[in-house]
Amino acid sequence: MSKVSIFWFRRDLRLEDNAGLYHALRGDHPVLPLFIFDSEILDKLEDRDDARVTFIHDTLTAMRKQLGEQNIPFCIRYGNPAEVWAQLLDEYSVAAIYTNRDYEPYAKERDAQVAEFAADHNVEFKSFKDHVIFESDEVQKKTGGTYTVFTPYSKMWRSKLDAKLDQQDSETLSYYFKSYPVQKYSSNFIQGKQLPIPSLNEMNFTRSKIEIPKNEVDKNVVKNYSDNRNFPAINGTSRLGIHLRFGTMSIRQLAQQTRDLNFTFLNELIWRDFYSQILDVFPHVDGNAFREKYEAIPWINNEEHFAAWCAGKTGYPLVDAGMRELNTTGHMHNRVRMVVASFLTKHLLIDWRWGEAYFARKLLDFDLASNNGGWQWAAGCGTDAAPYFRVFNPSSQLDKFDKQKVYTKKWVPEFGTDEYPEPIVEHKSARQRAINTYKTALQQFESKNT
């Protein structure tokens, strides 16, 4: 049996500008492309019509067709990764496994197990940077160590990027494949008949009706991003989150196309790398506050209030519009995300982890690192140095960013009628309650630990 290499797709569902695939195709053996529908992840999803699963399935179907046109089989399996790999090493004479790195705790543990299993079978396990511009060990303090404050991190990130560009480092922003990679490198893949793909039904899913945003960079949106990004009624954001999350767009490609168009837009890509390195270096943030003392906050966790928040029936129009947009489309405008997260954690004193989990369930662009970082920012327990008494006023936010109520009325058509509910809490008293609760809990924590 001839030796083969396997390239394992995960969060990099594209054939162009894919770091690990690039290196696999320049290895010593023909490459078998692989994707595993991970049952450890999929079986925990609450919604059987999860739009992200439909999106992944559609993307893989298109890739499979493209590969099949060059007589390249795409191996797509459903199951526990450890069990799938045991099957693959029985079916093929595997010399090496190539993949791109994932920085989430579950993924790191999974990959470590697969690498160990591979080593036991004399198979190399090779991983590459692809999901971020810079990994956690590439942007470090001058004295060493990880940045935990964004501003100095962003300055170092930018200086690193400029240095890479000055060196014309081809693996920083230049394409790994410039065009038509499948045709150009088809002889480097395994040749053969196409392999079956598990159906959504076989994995106990049904097709979602949610529309996926286009995988295209609108340069006008990027150019005007600084001016328009805070106004949810305007088409002022890229809507590319899902494509970055699942790698149907390369982060290098996006940075290359937009770095000179808008400083603020590039800053959002830096935030993405920042939260990725926080999760990588401080994995306790998955489930715990970045700053331990904030575990002392006595959340009220009123389930009726949480249900009203989830349904978009809080009596605060901008909050409700955002939640209904999320429930309907899988998307929520970023300014509105901050408002609804602040409202849940401060006005309602509901544990940020409840909101984080709900967003994880609903957001098309859900990414553990960014979602966790955003929720901890809203709750005041994360890396952000702002004091705990930052509480967004949802009414003034509405007047400032949706003054004509265009966005609000789109998602809350009963706004302004007798059908719209009264506010479930009063802003001024809820704000003061949050500040008092945080202050008391943090003082008590400090006194116990000094």
C-alpha positions in Angstrom: 0.0 0.0 0.0 1.4 3.4 -1.0 2.1 6.0 1.6 -0.2 9.0 1.8 -0.5 12.2 3.8 -3.8 13.4 5.1 -4.7 17.1 5.3 -7.4 17.6 8.0 -9.7 20.5 7.4 -11.3 22.1 10.4 -11.7 25.9 10.7 -10.2 26.5 7.2 -12.7 25.4 4.7 -11.1 26.7 1.5 -8.7 25.4 -1.1 -6.9 28.7 -1.6 -4.5 30.4 0.7 -4.6 27.5 3.2 -1.3 27.2 5.1 -1.5 23.6 6.2 -2.7 22.4 2.8 0.1 24.3 1.1 2.7 22.5 3.1 0.9 19.1 2.7 1.0 19.4 -1.0 4.7 20.1 -0.9 5.4 17.0 1.1 6.7 13.7 0.0 3.4 11.9 -0.4 0.0 12.4 -2.3 -2.6 14.1 -0.1 -6.0 12.9 0.9 -8.2 15.8 2.1 -10.3 15.0 5.2 -13.0 16.6 7.2 -14.6 15.1 10.3 -18.0 16.2 11.4 -17.1 16.0 15.1 -19.9 14.2 17.0 -18.4 15.5 20.3 -19.4 19.0 19.1 -22.5 18.4 17.0 -24.3 16.2 19.4 -24.3 18.9 22.0 -25.9 21.5 19.8 -29.5 22.4 20.9 -31.0 23.2 17.5 -31.4 20.5 14.9 -31.7 23.1 12.2 -28.5 24.9 13.3 -27.5 27.2 10.4 -23.8 26.7 11.0 -24.1 22.9 10.3 -26.0 23.6 7.1 -23.3 26.1 6.1 -20.5 23.7 6.8 -22.3 20.9 4.9 -23.0 23.2 1.9 -19.4 24.4 1.9 -18.0 20.9 2.0 -20.3 19.8 -0.8 -19.0 22.6 -3.0 -15.4 21.8 -2.2 -16.1 18.1 -2.8 -17.5 18.9 -6.2 -14.5 21.1 -7.1 -12.1 18.4 -6.0 -14.1 15.7 -7.8 -13.8 17.5 -11.1 -10.0 16.8 -10.8 -10.6 13.2 -9.7 -9.6 14.0 -6.2 -11.6 12.2 -3.5 -12.6 14.2 -0.4 -12.9 12.0 2.7 -15.7 13.3 4.9 -16.7 11.4 8.0 -19.0 11.8 11.0 -18.0 10.6 14.4 -15.7 10.9 17.3 -12.3 12.1 15.9 -10.3 9.5 17.9 -12.4 6.7 16.5 -12.3 8.1 12.9 -8.5 8.4 13.0 -8.3 4.8 14.2 -10.3 3.8 11.2 -8.3 5.9 8.8 -5.0 4.5 9.9 -6.4 1.0 9.3 -7.6 2.0 5.8 -4.6 3.9 4.6 -0.8 3.8 5.0 -0.5 7.2 6.5 2.9 8.9 6.6 1.9 12.3 7.9 -1.1 14.3 9.2 -1.2 18.0 8.3 -3.6 20.5 9.8 -3.9 24.1 10.9 -3.9 25.0 14.6 -7.0 25.6 16.7 -6.5 27.4 20.0 -9.7 26.4 21.8 -9.3 24.2 24.9 -11.3 21.3 23.5 -9.5 21.5 20.1 -6.0 21.6 21.8 -6.9 18.5 23.9 -8.3 16.7 20.8 -5.3 17.5 18.7 -2.9 16.4 21.4 -4.7 13.0 21.6 -4.6 12.6 17.8 -0.9 13.6 17.7 -0.1 11.0 20.4 -2.1 8.3 18.6 -0.3 9.2 15.4 3.1 9.0 17.1 2.3 5.5 18.4 1.7 4.5 14.8 4.9 6.2 13.4 2.8 8.9 11.7 4.0 12.6 11.8 1.6 15.2 13.0 2.3 18.6 11.6 0.3 21.8 12.4 0.5 25.3 11.1 -0.7 28.8 11.8 -3.6 29.8 9.6 -6.5 31.0 11.7 -4.8 34.2 13.0 -2.2 36.7 11.7 -0.1 36.3 14.8 -0.1 33.5 17.4 0.3 34.2 21.2 4.1 33.7 21.2 4.6 36.1 18.3 3.3 39.3 19.9 4.9 39.5 23.3 5.9 42.2 25.8 9.4 43.6 25.3 10.1 42.2 28.8 8.5 38.9 27.8 5.1 37.5 28.5 1.6 37.8 27.2 -0.2 41.2 26.7 -3.4 41.3 28.7 -4.3 44.9 27.8 -5.4 45.6 24.2 -3.8 48.9 23.4 -0.2 48.0 23.9 -0.9 44.6 22.3 -2.3 46.4 19.2 0.7 48.7 18.9 3.1 45.7 19.0 0.9 43.8 16.6 1.0 46.6 14.1 4.7 47.0 14.3 5.1 43.2 13.8 2.9 43.4 10.8 4.8 46.3 9.3 8.1 44.5 9.8 6.7 41.4 8.1 5.6 43.4 5.1 8.9 45.2 4.9 10.6 41.8 4.8 8.0 40.7 2.2 7.3 37.6 4.3 5.3 35.5 1.9 3.6 33.6 4.7 2.2 36.7 6.5 -0.2 38.2 4.0 0.6 36.9 0.6 -1.5 34.0 -0.8 -0.3 30.5 -0.3 -2.1 29.8 -3.6 -2.6 32.6 -6.0 -5.2 31.0 -8.2 -6.7 27.7 -9.2 -4.9 25.6 -6.7 -6.8 22.4 -7.3 -6.0 22.3 -11.0 -2.4 23.5 -10.5 -1.6 20.9 -7.8 -4.1 18.1 -8.7 -1.2 15.6 -9.2 -0.1 16.2 -5.6 -3.5 14.8 -4.3 -4.6 11.2 -4.2 -6.5 10.3 -7.4 -9.7 8.3 -7.4 -13.4 8.1 -7.3 -15.3 10.5 -5.1 -16.2 9.4 -1.6 -19.6 9.7 0.0 -20.6 12.6 2.3 -22.8 12.1 5.3 -26.2 13.8 4.9 -27.6 16.3 7.3 -30.3 13.7 8.1 -27.8 11.0 8.9 -26.2 13.3 11.5 -29.7 14.1 12.9 -29.9 17.6 11.5 -32.3 19.4 9.1 -31.6 22.2 6.7 -31.7 25.7 8.1 -33.6 28.5 6.3 -31.3 31.2 7.6 -29.4 33.1 4.9 -25.7 33.2 5.0 -23.9 36.6 4.3 -21.8 36.7 1.1 -18.2 35.8 1.2 -17.1 39.0 -0.4 -15.3 42.1 0.8 -17.3 45.3 0.1 -14.5 47.9 -0.1 -17.0 50.8 0.3 -18.2 49.3 3.6 -14.6 49.0 4.8 -13.7 52.5 3.6 -16.6 54.0 5.5 -16.4 51.6 8.5 -15.2 54.2 11.0 -18.2 56.5 10.2 -20.9 53.9 9.9 -20.1 50.9 12.1 -22.1 52.1 15.1 -25.4 52.6 13.3 -27.4 49.3 13.0 -29.8 50.7 10.4 -26.9 51.3 8.0 -25.1 48.6 6.0 -21.9 49.6 7.8 -20.3 46.3 8.8 -18.7 43.5 6.7 -20.8 40.6 7.9 -17.8 38.3 7.3 -17.7 36.8 10.7 -19.0 33.4 9.8 -16.4 33.2 6.9 -13.5 34.0 9.3 -14.9 31.6 11.9 -15.0 28.6 9.5 -12.1 29.7 7.3 -14.1 30.1 4.1 -12.2 33.4 3.9 -8.5 33.7 4.8 -7.6 36.2 7.5 -4.4 37.0 5.6 -6.4 37.8 2.5 -8.8 40.0 4.4 -6.0 41.9 6.1 -4.2 42.3 2.9 -7.2 43.7 1.1 -8.2 46.1 3.9 -5.1 47.2 5.8 -4.8 50.4 3.9 -8.5 51.1 3.6 -9.5 51.8 7.2 -7.6 51.9 10.5 -10.6 51.0 12.6 -11.5 48.0 10.5 -8.0 46.5 10.8 -8.3 47.2 14.5 -11.2 44.7 14.6 -8.9 42.0 13.2 -6.4 42.8 15.9 -9.1 42.3 18.5 -9.7 38.9 17.0 -6.0 37.9 17.4 -6.0 39.5 20.9 -8.9 37.4 22.2 -7.5 34.3 20.5 -4.2 34.6 22.4 -6.0 35.3 25.6 -7.9 32.0 25.3 -4.8 30.2 24.2 -2.6 31.4 27.1 -5.4 31.7 29.8 -7.7 28.8 29.0 -9.5 29.3 32.4 -11.5 32.1 30.8 -13.6 29.3 29.2 -16.1 29.1 32.0 -14.4 31.4 34.5 -13.8 35.2 34.9 -10.4 36.3 33.6 -10.0 38.2 36.9 -10.8 35.8 39.8 -12.3 38.4 42.1 -15.2 38.8 39.8 -16.3 35.3 40.6 -17.6 36.9 43.9 -20.4 38.7 42.1 -23.8 37.4 43.5 -25.8 37.1 40.3 -29.6 37.3 40.7 -30.2 35.0 37.7 -34.0 35.7 37.4 -35.1 33.1 34.9 -38.2 35.1 33.8 -36.0 38.1 33.1 -33.6 35.9 31.2 -36.5 34.5 29.1 -37.7 38.0 28.3 -34.1 39.0 27.3 -33.8 35.9 25.0 -37.2 36.6 23.4 -36.6 40.4 22.9 -39.4 41.4 25.3 -37.6 43.5 27.9 -39.4 46.8 27.2 -36.1 48.4 26.0 -36.4 48.8 22.2 -32.8 48.6 21.2 -32.2 45.5 23.4 -35.3 43.8 22.0 -34.5 44.7 18.4 -31.0 43.1 18.8 -32.3 39.9 20.3 -35.0 39.5 17.7 -32.5 40.1 14.9 -30.2 37.4 16.5 -33.1 34.9 16.8 -34.2 35.5 13.3 -31.0 35.8 11.3 -28.1 34.5 13.5 -26.6 38.0 13.4 -26.5 41.0 15.7 -25.0 44.3 15.0 -21.8 44.8 17.1 -22.9 48.0 18.8 -26.2 46.4 19.7 -24.3 43.3 21.1 -22.6 45.6 23.6 -25.9 47.1 24.6 -27.7 43.8 25.1 -24.7 42.2 26.9 -24.4 45.2 29.3 -28.2 45.1 29.9 -28.1 41.4 30.8 -25.1 41.5 33.1 -25.7 44.9 34.7 -29.4 45.8 34.6 -30.6 42.3 35.2 -27.5 41.0 37.1 -27.6 37.8 35.2 -24.4 35.8 35.0 -22.5 36.7 31.8 -22.1 32.9 31.1 -25.8 32.6 30.5 -25.6 35.3 27.8 -22.4 33.8 26.4 -24.1 30.4 26.0 -27.1 31.9 24.3 -24.9 33.8 21.8 -22.9 30.6 21.3 -26.2 28.8 20.4 -27.5 31.5 18.0 -24.6 33.4 16.4 -23.6 32.4 12.9 -20.2 33.9 13.6 -19.8 32.3 17.1 -16.2 32.1 18.0 -15.3 31.0 21.5 -12.4 33.4 22.0 -14.2 36.5 20.7 -17.6 35.7 22.2 -16.0 35.0 25.6 -13.9 38.2 25.4 -16.9 40.3 24.5 -19.0 39.0 27.3 -16.3 39.4 29.9 -15.8 42.9 28.6 -19.5 43.6 29.1 -19.5 42.1 32.6 -16.3 43.9 33.6 -14.5 40.7 34.6 -12.2 40.3 31.6 -9.0 41.9 30.4 -10.5 45.4 29.9 -9.2 47.9 32.5 -12.4 49.9 32.6 -14.1 50.1 36.0 -17.1 47.9 36.8 -19.4 51.0 36.9 -19.6 51.2 33.1 -23.3 50.6 32.4 -24.7 51.3 29.0 -28.0 53.3 29.1 -30.1 51.4 26.5 -32.4 54.4 26.0 -29.6 56.9 25.3 -27.9 54.3 23.1 -31.1 54.1 21.1 -31.3 57.9 20.7 -27.7 58.1 19.7 -27.4 55.2 17.2 -30.9 54.6 16.0 -32.4 58.1 16.3 -35.0 57.6 13.6 -35.8 54.1 15.0 -35.4 52.5 11.6 -33.6 49.4 12.9 -35.8 49.2 16.0 -39.1 49.3 14.1 -37.8 46.7 11.6 -37.4 44.2 14.4 -39.9 45.5 17.0 -42.9 46.5 14.8 -45.2 46.9 17.9 -42.8 49.5 19.4 -44.8 52.6 20.2 -48.1 50.7 20.6 -50.0 49.3 23.5 -48.8 45.9 22.6 -45.2 46.7 23.5 -44.3 45.7 27.0 -43.3 48.0 29.8 -39.6 47.9 30.9 -38.9 44.9 33.1 -36.5 47.0 35.2 -36.1 50.8 35.7 -32.8 52.0 34.3 -31.6 54.3 37.1 -32.4 51.9 39.9 -31.0 48.9 38.0 -27.8 50.7 37.3 -27.4 51.7 40.9 -28.1 48.2 42.0 -25.5 46.8 39.7 -22.9 49.3 40.9 -23.6 48.6 44.6 -23.6 44.8 44.0 -20.3 44.8 42.3 -18.7 47.3 44.7 -19.8 45.3 47.8 -18.7 41.9 46.4 -15.3 43.1 45.2 -14.6 44.8 48.6 -15.6 41.7 50.4 -13.3 39.6 48.2 -10.4 42.0 48.7 -10.8 42.0 52.5 -10.8 38.2 52.6 -7.7 37.9 50.4 -5.5 40.6 52.0 
